[in-house]
């Protein structure tokens, strides 16, 4: 074969071999992903959970990989909750199959409690998961114009933007770091004890450490946080930024649930102008007269002095206290 002909044949031969290799690799990755989904469904059902994916359709060849999941549903054996959606996409990085992205294409119905359902919709709702050596490296969720609607409850929770990311805390085994940012949050109804603050929460950001994070996966029917609570699970708010009604603050704190599922913990919130905040709390319809008078006198003192304060909000033994003054009793969270 002449050298000129050889130089024409060799590049094309290499290109064809590379193309055939890529085609084979793409389908191997797709087959592996589908097999893992089917194996996971089978293992969950064998363990007493209820999981199903009615159909998987491949898209994206040859560059991208997107598995369309139709008819998805899941209910853990001991979770007391379940979810379902008609259609979702699973995006897989072809060069790093341990990195997957879940994109909801239809409303998600989250069943909880006794026959209650919360419908989750958004203009865009994306969750990502990246593993490293079989362990969680980082997970996140991002939503635009998120809406949570429970038809059995009053009001609808809305958020213009939600971003949350979680990863193992390198400082302590068994703990997880959670970064949360909610913008344009509208609460479904007034928060008892803080009715005068309104429903609009323009800014809510937090850097949280979750202790005993693995126990969150051991939920029991009717008590999804029972294992976490019994293990001594806590949320440590290493940073918290909140703008809500008259309150603008950046603070810290910690908290969890007591044995009656009530909030238990403490928030320390520096407040530059405390009088409007305390007055707003005092005007709440569920504040008893003695607490209203005490809070009013406290607010008047700060109006005169103009001092800043560090607002101490605590919850212990089923009672919410602000600066040591009992404000209201606390019901179980769920």
Buried (B, 14 or more C-beta within 10 A) or exposed (E): EEEEEEEEEEEEEEEEEEEEEBEEEBBEBBEEBBEEBEEEBEEBEEEEBEBEBEEBEBEBBEEEBBBBBBEBBBBBEBBBBBBBBBBBBBBBBBEEBEBBBBBBEBBBBBBBBEEEBBBBBBEEBBBBBBBEEEEBEBBBBBBBBBBBBBEEEEBBBBBBBBBBBBBBBEEEEEBBBBBBBBBBBBBBEBEBBBBBBBBEBBBBBBBBBBBBBBBBEBBBEEBBBBBBBBBEBBBBBEEBBBBBBBBBBEBBBBBBBBEEBBBBBBBBBEBEBBBBBBBBBBEBEEBEEEBBEBBBEBBEEBBEEEEEBEBBBBBBEBEBBBBEBEBBEBEEEE
